[in-house]
Amino acid sequence: MPSRTSEPLLSHNRSTTTSGFIYSEFADDAEFLPLLADFVEQLPVKLEAIHRAVEHQEVAELIQVLHQLKGAAGGYGFPSISNVALMLMQAYQENDLTTAAQRLNELEDLCRRVRLQPD
C-alpha cells in the first residue's frame, strides 16, 4: 500500500463524457426502488469522499470508501461501478497513479450516468 508522501496521490481531469444511462439490474423491482433511490442519491456524496481522500492524501480512507462503494454497487445491481471501484482500489494499493487516474475518470463517468429508472 502506498505511504503518505508529499507527492499528490493523483492528478487527473474529471471526465465530462456522459453517453448512455446506466440502470440497476433491479430497476424493475418496485419493492427495491426506495433502496435504489437512496443508493443513487448517495453516489455524489461517495464521489466527493473519494476526491477529498485523494486531495488530502488519505490512502486508508480512500481504500475504505472505495471498498464500501464496490460492495454497495454490486449489491444494488451496478456491477460496472463495482468493478471499476475495485480496479481503482487495486491501482492505489499498487501505487499505480496513472491507472488510478484513468479508473477514477471511469468511475466518475459511470456514476454520472446512473439513473433510477428509464423514463
Backbone torsions as a table, in degrees:
resi	resn	phi	psi	omega
1	MET	NA	137.0	-179.7
2	PRO	-65.2	147.9	178.2
3	SER	-94.3	163.5	179.3
4	ARG	-75.8	123.0	-179.9
5	THR	-132.6	179.6	176.7
6	SER	-79.1	-12.0	176.1
7	GLU	-71.6	141.3	177.1
8	PRO	-65.5	144.8	177.1
9	LEU	-64.4	-30.6	-172.0
10	LEU	-166.3	140.8	169.7
11	SER	-125.7	120.8	-176.9
12	HIS	-149.2	165.0	172.8
13	ASN	-106.7	130.5	178.7
14	ARG	-67.6	132.3	-179.9
15	SER	-68.7	146.1	176.4
16	THR	-114.4	2.7	179.5
17	THR	-71.2	129.6	179.4
18	THR	-140.2	46.6	-178.9
19	SER	-84.1	132.3	175.8
20	GLY	72.0	130.1	178.7
21	PHE	-86.0	158.2	177.9
22	ILE	-119.4	131.5	178.7
23	TYR	-120.7	153.0	176.8
24	SER	-65.6	149.6	172.7
25	GLU	-62.3	-16.1	-177.6
26	PHE	-108.1	16.7	-175.3
27	ALA	-62.3	-20.9	-179.4
28	ASP	-94.4	6.9	179.5
29	ASP	-97.1	100.7	-175.0
30	ALA	-58.3	-35.3	-179.4
31	GLU	-71.1	-24.7	-177.3
32	PHE	-90.6	-15.0	-175.1
33	LEU	-57.2	-41.4	178.6
34	PRO	-60.4	-37.9	177.9
35	LEU	-68.4	-41.3	177.0
36	LEU	-61.1	-41.4	-180.0
37	ALA	-59.7	-42.1	177.9
38	ASP	-62.5	-43.9	179.8
39	PHE	-61.6	-49.1	-178.7
40	VAL	-61.1	-41.0	179.6
41	GLU	-63.9	-31.8	-177.4
42	GLN	-85.5	-9.1	-179.6
43	LEU	-56.6	-46.5	177.5
44	PRO	-60.8	-34.2	177.8
45	VAL	-65.1	-43.3	178.4
46	LYS	-63.2	-43.9	178.9
47	LEU	-61.7	-40.5	178.3
48	GLU	-63.6	-40.5	177.5
49	ALA	-62.7	-38.5	177.8
50	ILE	-64.0	-47.7	-179.8
51	HIS	-63.8	-39.0	178.5
52	ARG	-63.1	-42.8	179.2
53	ALA	-65.0	-39.4	177.5
54	VAL	-64.3	-49.2	-177.9
55	GLU	-59.0	-39.1	-177.1
56	HIS	-94.1	6.3	178.1
57	GLN	55.8	41.7	179.1
58	GLU	-97.9	83.2	-173.4
59	VAL	-62.2	-44.6	-178.5
60	ALA	-61.3	-43.8	177.8
61	GLU	-63.5	-42.7	179.2
62	LEU	-59.8	-47.5	-179.7
63	ILE	-63.1	-39.8	179.7
64	GLN	-63.6	-46.3	-179.7
65	VAL	-65.0	-41.9	178.6
66	LEU	-64.5	-39.8	178.4
67	HIS	-63.1	-43.7	178.1
68	GLN	-63.1	-43.6	179.6
69	LEU	-64.4	-41.9	178.9
70	LYS	-57.1	-48.7	-178.8
71	GLY	-68.4	-44.8	-178.9
72	ALA	-65.4	-45.0	-179.1
73	ALA	-60.6	-42.0	177.1
74	GLY	-63.5	-43.0	-179.2
75	GLY	-68.2	-28.0	180.0
76	TYR	-94.8	8.3	173.6
77	GLY	86.5	29.0	176.4
78	PHE	-121.4	71.0	-175.3
79	PRO	-62.8	-29.6	-179.7
80	SER	-65.9	-40.0	177.5
81	ILE	-67.3	-42.5	178.5
82	SER	-58.5	-45.4	-178.3
83	ASN	-65.5	-42.9	-179.4
84	VAL	-69.5	-37.6	176.3
85	ALA	-60.7	-40.6	177.2
86	LEU	-63.6	-45.7	180.0
87	MET	-63.7	-36.9	177.6
88	LEU	-66.8	-43.3	178.1
89	MET	-59.7	-45.2	179.6
90	GLN	-63.7	-39.7	179.2
91	ALA	-61.4	-42.3	177.5
92	TYR	-67.2	-40.5	179.5
93	GLN	-63.8	-29.0	178.8
94	GLU	-93.3	2.0	-179.3
95	ASN	59.0	33.0	178.2
96	ASP	-95.9	85.5	-172.2
97	LEU	-72.8	-26.0	176.3
98	THR	-65.9	-49.1	177.7
99	THR	-65.2	-38.5	179.0
100	ALA	-59.3	-42.8	179.2
101	ALA	-62.1	-42.3	178.5
102	GLN	-64.3	-45.2	-178.6
103	ARG	-67.4	-36.1	177.6
104	LEU	-64.3	-41.5	175.9
105	ASN	-61.3	-42.0	177.5
106	GLU	-61.8	-45.3	-179.2
107	LEU	-61.7	-45.3	178.2
108	GLU	-59.9	-44.3	180.0
109	ASP	-61.5	-47.1	179.5
110	LEU	-60.1	-46.5	-177.6
111	CYS	-64.0	-36.7	177.5
112	ARG	-67.9	-24.4	-177.6
113	ARG	-89.4	-6.4	-178.5
114	VAL	-70.0	134.5	174.4
115	ARG	-133.2	152.2	-178.9
116	LEU	-66.6	-51.2	-178.7
117	GLN	-147.5	153.4	172.6
118	PRO	-62.0	146.2	179.4
119	ASP	-66.7	NA	NA
